């Protein structure tokens, strides 16, 4: 998977590093969600919930043309997102 980091549309100051974001996309148990909201569907956006190699949970909003991923925003997972991720992983691995 190739990432487009040219002129990121978000401030990297309070977000995970580009390396952490890439690691979260490589998480074999990562979750990709395609929203049913018309607002996001029109703009072809999707969500990724994944963990870094150190276990940090990252939530990302991105666009992809199938070859390249353009991250629009990223942050640490919220408590609810952590719960959702852990529940799904538990379902898949038990």
Legacy VTK file of the C-alpha trace (Angstrom):
# vtk DataFile Version 3.0
C-alpha trace
ASCII
DATASET POLYDATA
POINTS 94 float
0.000 0.000 0.000
1.378 3.379 -1.001
0.617 6.581 0.901
0.410 10.106 -0.457
1.943 12.361 2.211
2.358 15.401 -0.037
0.770 18.449 1.577
-1.234 16.602 4.268
-4.574 18.325 4.959
-4.158 17.992 8.733
-1.712 19.281 11.305
0.751 16.569 12.317
1.422 18.290 15.675
-1.270 16.566 17.757
-1.762 13.505 15.592
0.002 10.157 15.349
3.165 10.188 13.243
3.028 9.166 9.590
4.821 5.956 10.563
2.181 5.156 13.212
-0.607 5.847 10.714
0.995 3.531 8.157
1.458 0.839 10.833
-2.230 1.080 11.760
-3.163 0.388 8.116
-0.874 -2.666 8.147
-2.548 -4.087 11.267
-3.754 -7.560 10.186
-6.751 -7.155 12.511
-7.412 -3.564 11.451
-10.967 -2.569 10.659
-11.980 -0.673 7.524
-15.381 0.968 7.570
-17.212 2.480 4.643
-19.772 4.927 6.013
-23.399 4.859 5.020
-23.705 8.602 5.525
-24.319 10.421 2.262
-21.890 13.144 3.308
-18.938 10.755 3.429
-20.072 8.487 0.579
-20.144 11.398 -1.887
-16.554 12.229 -1.044
-15.434 8.568 -1.185
-14.085 8.602 2.334
-13.550 5.603 4.568
-12.354 4.955 8.108
-9.566 2.773 9.462
-9.206 1.536 13.030
-5.858 -0.116 13.614
-3.041 -0.566 16.080
0.608 0.339 15.734
3.405 -2.107 16.525
3.528 -0.596 20.035
-0.224 -1.150 20.499
-1.378 2.458 20.088
-4.862 2.664 18.586
-5.190 4.992 15.579
-8.392 6.205 13.922
-7.932 7.528 10.363
-10.179 9.018 7.718
-8.853 8.411 4.212
-9.499 8.250 0.479
-8.064 5.633 -1.827
-8.052 5.021 -5.548
-7.057 1.397 -4.983
-3.356 2.128 -5.492
-2.649 5.058 -3.231
-4.034 6.079 0.159
-4.516 9.736 1.045
-5.036 10.218 4.778
-7.339 13.159 5.440
-7.153 13.043 9.230
-5.836 10.831 12.015
-5.961 10.738 15.798
-5.731 8.354 18.721
-8.755 6.072 19.070
-11.416 7.213 21.519
-12.466 4.960 24.390
-15.540 3.840 22.431
-13.463 3.071 19.343
-10.997 1.059 21.465
-13.929 -0.949 22.851
-15.378 -1.533 19.359
-11.968 -2.613 17.987
-11.273 -4.955 20.921
-14.764 -6.483 20.702
-14.422 -7.164 16.952
-10.951 -8.650 17.354
-12.220 -10.859 20.176
-15.099 -12.074 17.968
-12.732 -12.887 15.094
-10.078 -14.641 17.148
-12.225 -16.722 19.511
LINES 1 95
94 0 1 2 3 4 5 6 7 8 9 10 11 12 13 14 15 16 17 18 19 20 21 22 23 24 25 26 27 28 29 30 31 32 33 34 35 36 37 38 39 40 41 42 43 44 45 46 47 48 49 50 51 52 53 54 55 56 57 58 59 60 61 62 63 64 65 66 67 68 69 70 71 72 73 74 75 76 77 78 79 80 81 82 83 84 85 86 87 88 89 90 91 92 93
